[in-house]
Amino acid sequence: MNLDELDHRSSPDHQGQFAPAPGAAPLVRQIQAQTRMETRLLLRNGEQLLLAVVIPLLALLGGVLASRRLGLDFAHPAVDVLTPGVLALAVLSTSFTSLAIATGFERRYGLLKRLGASPLPRFGLLIGKVLALLGVQLVQAVVIGGVGMALGWRPGGGVVGVALAVLGALLGTMAFAALGLTLAGTLRAEATLAAANLVYLLLLAGGGVILPRSSYGAAGDALRLLPSGALGDVMRDALIEGRADAFGLAVLVVWAAGGAVLASRYFKWE
């Protein structure tokens, strides 16, 4: 190549083809990338995996075995009653406890502040977190449902029941995620860790999520106003009888709306 050709190639007519084109990726691609990252973080964290899969499975296996040994009396076979409740527990563990703890420590270490300054809008970050939750919950549903079927569970609601259960799980995810983000966005990370685990244990033991509300005596009527009790009722009615619990769905909608208002007002990014 001679000097004339080199000068010609570096002339203004040819410089444009080498000019960089900086700019953010399309919003959909940004959200997809954020969702993949959030999902990997959830699945790689041992504590989150414990909450997401191990504890619900232990609750299902322990409940079914205990009902057989102790002769617990339900209106339906124990595995048919407990499996929908454990699926509701999986929604609670992932969308509230895991999300609150992870977000609290991301906020403490300044990760949320840095992500908030990136081209990804803040609502895109939240969408990525919710989509990651739904992906993990799909895995939970497959694993828990498979173990339940191995124990003899047969969903009685058919296609309609499954659709109603999915609707309940979505509303429950919205409600618990909003509450989890409110908690993580207002308290210090250590306080969020303690509070989220405490609330999880309280709702696991007495929130009407795994066992029917009738198991709690006079307190059963009050439990239907909690998001845990409402989600448990919705899942059981859907997967046992194929029936929509309109009151439970309405309670979840109210909690989701109220939690969203609280999160939008009080959540701090740093």
C-alpha positions in Angstrom: 0.0 0.0 0.0 1.5 3.4 -1.0 1.1 6.7 0.9 -1.5 8.0 -1.5 -3.8 5.1 -0.8 -3.3 5.5 3.0 -4.1 9.2 2.8 -7.2 8.4 0.8 -8.5 5.9 3.2 -8.0 8.2 6.2 -9.8 11.1 4.5 -13.1 12.5 5.9 -15.1 10.4 3.3 -13.8 7.2 5.0 -13.6 8.3 8.6 -17.3 7.8 9.3 -17.1 4.0 9.0 -14.8 3.9 12.0 -16.6 6.3 14.2 -18.1 4.8 17.4 -21.8 4.9 17.9 -22.3 5.2 21.7 -25.8 4.7 23.2 -27.8 2.5 25.5 -29.2 -0.8 24.3 -33.0 -1.0 23.7 -35.0 -1.0 27.0 -36.2 -4.6 26.4 -32.7 -5.9 26.1 -31.6 -4.0 29.2 -34.5 -5.6 31.2 -33.6 -9.0 29.8 -30.0 -8.6 30.9 -31.0 -7.4 34.3 -33.5 -10.3 34.7 -30.8 -12.8 33.8 -28.4 -11.3 36.3 -31.0 -11.2 39.1 -31.9 -14.8 38.4 -28.3 -16.0 38.6 -27.8 -14.1 41.9 -30.9 -15.7 43.4 -29.9 -19.2 42.4 -26.2 -18.9 43.4 -27.0 -17.6 46.9 -27.2 -20.6 49.3 -29.4 -18.8 51.8 -31.9 -17.7 49.0 -31.9 -21.3 47.6 -32.6 -22.6 51.1 -35.6 -20.3 51.4 -36.8 -20.9 47.9 -36.7 -24.7 47.7 -35.3 -26.5 50.7 -37.6 -25.1 53.4 -40.8 -25.5 51.3 -39.9 -29.1 50.5 -39.2 -29.9 54.1 -42.5 -28.4 55.1 -44.3 -30.5 52.5 -42.5 -33.8 53.3 -42.8 -33.2 57.1 -46.4 -32.2 56.9 -47.5 -35.2 54.9 -45.5 -37.6 57.1 -46.8 -36.0 60.3 -50.4 -36.2 59.1 -50.0 -39.9 58.4 -48.4 -40.6 61.8 -50.6 -38.4 63.9 -53.8 -39.0 62.0 -54.5 -35.3 61.3 -58.0 -34.9 59.9 -58.6 -32.7 56.9 -61.6 -32.4 54.6 -59.4 -33.7 51.8 -56.3 -35.9 51.7 -53.4 -34.3 53.6 -51.2 -34.1 50.5 -54.0 -32.4 48.5 -54.3 -29.7 51.3 -50.6 -29.2 52.0 -49.2 -29.0 48.5 -51.2 -25.8 47.5 -50.2 -24.3 50.9 -46.5 -25.1 50.3 -46.7 -23.5 46.8 -48.1 -20.4 48.5 -45.2 -20.6 51.0 -42.8 -20.7 48.1 -44.2 -17.4 46.8 -43.9 -15.9 50.2 -40.3 -17.1 50.7 -39.1 -15.8 47.3 -41.0 -12.6 46.7 -40.8 -11.3 50.2 -38.0 -12.7 52.3 -35.4 -13.4 49.6 -36.2 -10.1 47.7 -36.1 -8.0 50.9 -32.7 -9.5 52.1 -31.0 -9.3 48.7 -32.3 -5.7 48.0 -31.3 -4.6 51.5 -27.7 -5.6 51.1 -27.6 -4.3 47.5 -28.7 -1.0 48.9 -26.1 -1.1 51.7 -23.2 -1.8 49.3 -24.2 1.0 47.0 -25.2 -1.4 44.1 -28.7 0.1 43.8 -27.3 3.6 43.6 -24.9 2.7 40.8 -27.6 0.8 38.9 -29.9 3.8 39.4 -27.3 5.9 37.5 -27.1 3.5 34.6 -29.0 3.7 31.4 -31.5 1.2 32.8 -34.4 3.2 34.3 -35.3 2.5 37.9 -38.6 1.0 36.9 -36.7 -1.3 34.6 -34.6 -2.5 37.5 -37.7 -3.3 39.5 -39.2 -5.1 36.5 -36.1 -7.2 36.2 -36.3 -8.2 39.8 -39.9 -9.2 39.5 -39.3 -11.2 36.3 -36.4 -13.0 38.1 -38.8 -13.8 41.0 -41.3 -15.3 38.5 -38.7 -17.4 36.9 -37.5 -18.8 40.2 -41.1 -19.4 41.3 -41.7 -21.4 38.1 -38.8 -23.6 39.1 -40.2 -23.9 42.6 -43.6 -24.9 41.3 -42.1 -27.6 39.1 -40.0 -29.0 42.0 -42.7 -28.8 44.6 -45.5 -30.0 42.3 -43.3 -33.0 41.2 -42.6 -34.0 44.8 -46.3 -33.5 45.7 -47.4 -35.8 42.8 -44.8 -38.4 43.9 -46.5 -38.3 47.3 -49.9 -38.8 45.7 -51.1 -35.2 45.1 -53.5 -34.8 42.2 -54.8 -31.3 41.5 -58.5 -31.4 41.6 -59.3 -28.1 39.9 -58.1 -29.0 36.4 -57.1 -26.4 33.9 -59.4 -23.8 35.6 -57.8 -24.5 38.9 -54.3 -24.1 37.6 -55.2 -20.8 36.0 -56.7 -19.5 39.2 -53.6 -20.6 41.1 -51.4 -18.8 38.7 -53.5 -15.7 39.1 -53.3 -16.0 42.9 -49.5 -16.5 42.7 -49.1 -13.4 40.5 -51.1 -11.2 42.9 -49.3 -12.7 45.9 -46.0 -12.0 44.2 -47.0 -8.4 43.6 -48.2 -8.0 47.2 -45.2 -9.6 48.9 -42.7 -8.0 46.6 -44.0 -4.5 47.3 -43.9 -5.2 51.0 -40.4 -6.7 50.7 -39.1 -3.6 48.8 -40.7 -1.3 51.4 -38.9 -3.1 54.1 -35.6 -3.2 52.3 -35.8 0.4 51.3 -36.4 1.8 54.7 -34.3 -0.3 57.2 -30.6 -1.0 57.4 -29.5 -4.2 55.8 -29.0 -6.0 59.1 -32.4 -4.9 60.4 -34.0 -6.0 57.1 -32.3 -9.4 57.4 -33.7 -9.9 61.0 -37.2 -8.5 60.2 -37.7 -10.4 57.0 -36.7 -13.7 58.6 -38.9 -13.0 61.7 -41.9 -12.2 59.6 -41.3 -15.3 57.5 -41.2 -17.5 60.5 -44.3 -15.9 62.0 -46.3 -16.3 58.8 -44.9 -19.9 58.3 -46.1 -20.9 61.8 -49.3 -18.9 62.2 -50.1 -17.1 59.0 -52.6 -19.5 57.5 -50.3 -20.2 54.5 -49.6 -23.9 54.7 -52.5 -25.1 56.9 -56.1 -24.2 56.3 -57.4 -21.3 58.5 -59.8 -23.7 60.2 -56.7 -25.2 61.9 -56.2 -22.0 63.9 -59.6 -21.9 65.6 -61.0 -18.5 66.4 -58.0 -16.7 64.9 -58.9 -18.1 61.4 -61.2 -15.3 60.5 -58.6 -12.7 61.2 -56.0 -14.6 59.1 -58.0 -14.2 55.9 -57.1 -10.5 56.0 -53.4 -11.2 55.9 -51.7 -11.7 52.5 -50.4 -15.1 53.6 -53.8 -16.3 54.7 -55.5 -14.9 51.6 -52.9 -16.5 49.3 -53.2 -19.9 51.1 -57.0 -19.8 50.7 -56.7 -18.9 47.0 -54.3 -21.7 46.2 -56.2 -24.3 48.1 -59.6 -23.4 46.6 -58.1 -23.3 43.1 -56.1 -26.5 43.3 -58.6 -28.6 45.3 -62.0 -27.5 44.0 -61.2 -25.4 41.0 -63.0 -22.5 42.6 -62.1 -18.8 42.7 -61.8 -17.3 46.2 -63.0 -13.8 45.3 -62.4 -12.5 48.8 -58.9 -13.8 48.9 -58.1 -12.4 45.5 -59.5 -9.0 46.6 -57.4 -9.0 49.8 -54.2 -9.7 47.7 -55.1 -6.8 45.3 -55.5 -4.5 48.3 -52.2 -5.5 49.8 -50.5 -5.2 46.4 -51.8 -1.7 45.9 -51.0 -0.6 49.4 -47.6 -2.1 49.3 -46.9 -0.4 46.0 -47.9 3.0 47.4 -45.6 2.5 50.5 -42.7 1.3 48.3 -43.0 4.3 45.9 -43.1 6.7 48.8 -40.6 5.4 51.3 -38.1 3.3 49.3 -34.6 4.9 49.4 -32.0 3.9 46.8 -29.1 4.5 49.2 
